[in-house]
Amino acid sequence: MGAGVGGVRIELTAPMKGLSAGAGLAYVDNVSLSMATGAAHVSTVGNTTHQMTVCSDGLLLKTVPVSLGAGDHPTFKGVKVVMERDRVEKMKTPQVSRTTT
């Protein structure tokens, strides 16, 4: 399962008062920032199981099947960012044209 917990508070105070902000300009006050992160969403794909575990704040939400390419066109290993999921995606390169589902 994925690790990590969201909801972390981030606070920053920068002593900027009186510092130059450019020609003839100066900060009139210090700068402060306070915010929190959202839930930690981590999905992990098993190459041998062809399954993806989907976790939120370390809790398993679901397991889904995935396609990982073929022996002659393997999926690259490593960290990836998943932005969306489509029913059908046409993938084209100069040498190969495939439709995956």
CORCORZI-V755521 format. One line per field, one symbol per residue. ss: DSSP state (@ for helix, = for strand, . for the rest). phi: phi as a letter, one per 30 degrees, with the letter a starting at -180 (. if undefined). burial: # if it has 24 or more other ideal C-beta (glycine too) atoms within 12 Angstrom, else .. Layout:
ss = ???
phi = ???
burial = ???
This chain:
ss = ........======.....===..==....======....======....======..=======...==..==..............====....====.
phi = .dcjbdiddbbbbcdceiddckeicbdcadcbbbabddddcbcbccddchbcccbbhicdcabbdbcbicedbddddkdbcccabcdbbdcbbecbbbccb
burial = .........................................####......###...........#...................................
